[in-house]
Amino acid sequence: MSDLEERCQEAGLKMTGQRRIILKVLGKSGDHPSVEDVYERAKKLDSSISIATVYRTLNLLDELDLVTKHEFQEGYARYELNWDHHHHLVDLETGEVIEFQNDELEKLKIKIANELGYDLVDHRLELYGKKIKKDK
C-alpha cells in the first residue's frame, strides 16, 4: 500500500479500485493536472472511470486535505498532492506552474504575522509573472 493510500485510510476514506487509480495518476503527475487531465490519464488505466467519479474523488481528497486545489486565475481548478510546503509562480504566457521554496520568505511571513499580532497558522502564496526577455 502506498503512503498516499495509507493517508486516505487514516482519514477514513474507503479505498476503491477507481480511487486507487486516481491516486496513482496524482502520484505520478509532475504537473498540476486539472480534473479533465486526471480523467484522461485515469481513463487510460481504467476505461470504466467516469469524469463524475474523478470530480467526486478530487473534491473528497480536497476536503480531507490530502490534495490541494488551485485556481491560478485560469477559470478551472488544478490539483496536487498535499505532501510538502511550497509556493507557486505561474507563467502568464505559457500557463506553466513553477514550484519554489524560499527560507527568507518563510521567515518574513512569520515576522509579518507576528508584527500584526498573529501566529501564522496557514497561508497560500501564488505569484504571477511573465518571463523577462533578455536583450540580444
Buried (B, 14 or more C-beta within 10 A) or exposed (E): EEEBBEBBEEEEBEEEEBBBBBBBBBEEBEEBBBBEBBBBBBBEEBEEBEBEBBBBBBBBBBEBEBBBBBEBEEEEBBBBBBEEEEBBBBEEEEEEBEEEEEEEEBEEBBEEBEEEEEEEEEEEEEEEEEEEEEEE
